[in-house]
Amino acid sequence: MSVLTSPPAPRDAATPAPRAQGLLTRGRIGVLLWIAAMVVLPLVLRSELWLGIGILTLIVGIGAIGMQVITGLAGQISLGHAFFMGIGAYSSAWLGADKGLPWWLWLPAAGLVAATAGALVAPVAVRIRGLYLAVATLALVFIGLYAWETWTSLSGGVNGRPAAPVLFGDQDLSLGIMAGDQVILDAFQAWWYFALAILLVAMLLAHNLKRSRLGRAFMAVRDKDVAAAVVGVPVTQTKTVAFVISSFFAGISGALLVSYMGYFTPSQWHLMLSVDFIAMIVIGGMGTVSGALLGALFVRAMPEVVNQASGFLPFVRKGTSTDGGITGPLLSGFLYGLVIVLILLFEPNGIRALLLRAWRRLPAPLGSSRERRKTS
């Protein structure tokens, strides 16, 4: 009998059911604090630069969650994430900008088109593994670049095309939300809350997926696919589903990304974009939703942090010249690689593990099971 369908072991009648944990557990407090911070931040942060970086982090965080599904949970190394994001982007532009569909139709449709592409690729991809799989999915990126540049009726060619707008009634999100002549939310605030709402839905779906029987099947395949097959896990089908779900999240992320930017070109869906997503889950922490978000924040924010700090570093030269000096972009790339190496050497579980250890050293919240044990 499969481990996925076996009934739970019977509980001894004399053994009481485990007590439900208190409402204020550490994990729930952390999530509530994060959500509260995300709601308040655009109201107090006045820098358009950092608001824009925050919006991009929320959007690419959705794509990073998709990368966690295929690589962090299912253990399949894919370098084709940029390809599926491009499919989502062009699908949304065609449906929203060309056909005039509302965002609540073109956004999920973009994810479904990307998921369909993932289902078409999966029969080949699931039969190879490791480096061979990485190279095979890498080929998708170059196929996509060629397709976007030559399919000019859809993509606009190398010059690009406009993206689908997000409209609420007659109000364009990129212009803010108005009530009569009064500005309720400016463009950055409106996009922040919209991207945050979509991200929260993606987080909930990914969290429930990891805790489901399908999520346990993903992890069984990741840890040892031969052993998973022995105990009844359908390995090929499980890998296929992982590709489909990951592609769906990538398509949603790509559609939101170009809609926020307003205009996009084929050159945006390049290899380094896929590499960035691999780096996100490695730096943040493999196999977790919070790790994906932490990695997305690091990858998106670090270049600008380094750029801002460059003015205070005497050994960093201004501009982009590299004739013998260290520039901001060069220093950013160096630190990017250094952090990845340090994470792999000293904390393979990523930034999330470091923060989790610090969080657990804090006093237990009132009402938690740990606090009840102390006072009993």
N, C-alpha and C positions, 0 to 999 in steps of 0.2 A: 504493500500500500504506500502511496506517495506521502512524503512528509507534509505536502501542502494540503492533503485531504484527510489526514488522520484525525480522528476525534481526540479531544483533549483527554488526558488521563483523569480517571474518576477521582474526586476529592474524598478523603476520609470523612465520614459523617461527623467524627469527633473533632475534626480540625475546622476551626472557624474560618470564614472567608477573610481575606486580608482587608484591613481597614483602609478605607479610601483616604488618600492623602488630603491634607488641608488645601483650602482654596488658594492660599498664598504660598505656592511652591517657588523655589528659586527660578526654575525655568519660566514659569508664568510671569513672575515679577520682571524678569529680564525682557520678555517679549512686550509686556505692557509698557515698560519704560522706553523701549526702543520705538514703539508705535507713537507714544506720547511725544517723544523727541522729534520724530519725523513730521508730526502734525504741527508742532510749534515752530520748528526751525525756519520754514519759509516766511513766517510772520515776523521773525526777529532778525533774520539774516538779510542784509540789504545789498550785498555784493552780487551783482548779476553774474560775475565770473564764477563764483562758488555755487550759486544757485544752478547755473547751467551745468557745472560739473556734477552737482548732486542729482539733477534730472537724468543725465547720462548714466550715472551710477545705478540709479533705480531701473533704468531701461535695460542696460547690459546685465544687470543682476538677474533678470528673467532668463536671458540667454545662458548665464553661468549656471543657473539651476538646471537648465536642460543639459549642459555639459556634465553636471553632477550625476544625472540619471544614467547617461551612457558610459561615463568613465568612472565616476566615484562610486556608483552603486553596482552597475553591471560589469565594470572592469574592462570595457572595450575602448581602446585608444583611438579616438577619432580626430582627424585634422580637417574634417569637412564641415565644421560648424559654420564657417563663413558662407559656404555654398547654400546651406539651408536658410540662413538669414537673408541672403540675397533673394531666394525664391519667395520668402515671406514679404520682402520689401517690394518686389515687382508685382506680386499678386495683389498686394494692398493698393499700390498705385493704379493698377489697371481697374480694379473694382471700385475704388473710391474716387480717384481723380477722373478716370475716363468714363466709367459707367455711372458715377454719381451715387453709389450706395452709401448709406450712413455708416459711421464707424463701428457700430455694434453689429454690423454684418461683415464689413470687410476685414475687421481685425481677427475675429475667429476664423473667417474663411482663409486668411493668409496663413494661419497656423495649420489649418487642415490641408491646404495645398502643400505646404512644406512637409507635413506628416506623410502625405501620399508619396512625395518624392523619397522620403526616408523608407517607406515600405517597398518602393521599387528598387532601391539600392540594397536593402537589407539581405535579400536572398544570396547575393554575392558576398557581402561584407561579413555575414555571420559565419561563413565557412573558412575564414582566415583569422589570424589573431596576431597580436603583438606588432612587431615592426611591419609585417606585411599588410596588416589592417591599416596602420598609420599611413603607409605609402598609398594604398588603394583609396583611402578617403582624401588624401592630399590631392590625388588626381582630380577629384570632384571640383576643387577650388579652381584649377586651371581650365577645366571644362566650362565651369560657370563663367569665368572671366571672358572666355572666347564667345560664349553664347550671349552674354549681356552686351558685348561690344558690337556684335554682328546683327543681333535681332533689334534693329533700330526702331521698328514700329512699336515695340514694347518699351525698350530701354532708353531710346533717344540717342543711342550710340555713345561714343566717348564723351560727348558734351553733356550727357545726363538728361534728367527729366524731373518735373515737379512731383512731389509726393501727394498722397491723399490727405486732405485736411481733416481735423477732428472737429466736428460741428455739433453743438448742443443747441438745437433749434436753428436760429439764424446767427448764432454767435460762434465765431471761429476761436478755438482755444488758443491759437497763437497770438490773438489780439487781446486776450483776457476775457473776463466775465463781467458784464455790465448789468446794472439794474437802472434803467432809464439813463440819466447822465452820470450816475455814480459808479465808480469802479469798485466792484466787490473783490475781485482778484485780478492782479496784473498777469501778464502772459506767463511769467516764470512761476508764479504761485499756482496758476491754473494747471500748468503742465506738471508741476511737482505733485499736486494732489491726484491728478489723473494717473500719472505713472505709478504713484504709490498704491493707488487702489488696485491697478492691474497686478502689481508685484505681490500685494497681499493675497490676492486670489491664487497666483502661481505658487506662493509659499505654502498656502493651505493645501493645495493639490499635491505638491511634492511631499509635504509632511505626511499626509495620509497615505500616499503611495508607498513611502518607505516603511510604514508600519503595517502595510497590508501583506497578504500572502504573495502577491506579485513582487512586492519589494523584497521580501525574504528570498524569493526565487532569484531576483537580480543578484543579491549578495552571495547566494550559494554558487551561482555561476561565476561570479567574480573570484571567490575564494578558491574554488576547484571545480571546474566544469565537469570533469570526469566523475568525481564523487557526486556532484549534483545529479548527473544523469543516472547514476546507479540507484539513488534513492527516489527517482521518479520525476525529477524536474525536466520538462521538455526544453532542452538547452537551446535548440535552434529557434523555437517559437519565442522563448524568453528573450533572446538577443534581438530578435526582430521587433518585439514590442518595445524594447529599450530604445532602438533606433527610431521608431515611430514617435514615441513620447518625447525624446530629446529633440527631434526635428520640429515637433509642434511648438515647443518652447522657443526654439531658435527662430522659427517663422514669426511668432508673436513679437519677439524682441526686435527682429529686423524691421517689421512693419512699423512698430512704435518709433524706432530710431530714425527712420527716414521721415516719418510724419513730423517728428519734432524738428528735424533739420530743415524740412520744407523742400529741399532739392538734393538730389544725389546722383552719383555717377557710378559706372561699373567698377572703377578702380578701388572703390571702398571695400569690396568683398575679396580682399587679398589674403594671402597665406598668414601674414602676421596677425590678422584679426583672429584666426583660429588658434594661433599660438598664444595669443593673449588670454583666450578662454581657458586653455590648458593651464597657463600660469595662475589664473584666478583661483582655480580649485586646488592647485598645489599650495599656493601661498595661504589661502584662507583656511583650507582643511578639507580633505577628501571625504565625500560621501555625506555631507551635511548641508542643509539649506543655509544656515548661518555662515558656514565656511565659504559658500559661493558668494554671499553678499559682502563678507569681509574682503575676499579676494578682489571682487569687482571694485570696491572702494579703493583698495590699495592701487590697483592697476590704473584706474582713471584719475585718482587724485595725486599720486606721487609725482608725475612729471610737472604739474603746476606747483606743488609744494617746493620741489627743487628749483624751479624757475624763480619763485618768489624769494627763496633763500639765497639765490645766486648773488644778489646784490650785496649781501653781507659776507660773502666768502671771497677773500682777496685772490685766491688762486683760480677763480672761475672768471673766464672772459665773457664779455657781452657779445651778443650777436650769434651768428652761426658759423663763423670761420673756425676751421680746425687746423690751421697751420701752426702746429706746435703747442697750442694751448688747450685748456679744458673749457668747454662750453657747457651751458645748462643742459641741452639735450644729450650731450656726451656723458655728463655726470649722471643724468637720469637713467640712461641705459646701463651704465656701470652699476648703479645701486640696484636697479631692477634685477640684473643677473646675480648680483651678490646676495640679495635677499633670498632668491630661489635656492642658491647653493647652501646658504645657512639654514634655511628651513629643511631642506633635504638631509642635511648632516645632523642637525641638533634637535629639530622638532618636526618629524615627518607628518604629524597631525595638524600642522599649520598654526596660523595666528589664533584660530578659535581655541585650540588646546591651551595656549598661553593665557588667554583671557578667561577661559573656564577655570583654570587653576586659581587665578586671582579671585574670581567670583566666589569660588567655594570656600575661600578663606574668610569671607565676610560672615558676620553673625547670622545664624539661621533665622528666617522670618517667622513671626508669630503665626501660629496655626499650622506650621509645617509638621510633618511626622517626626523630624529630628528634634524640633523644639518640644513636642509633646513627650518624647522619650526623656528629655532632660528634666522636665517638670513632673514626671510621673513617679 
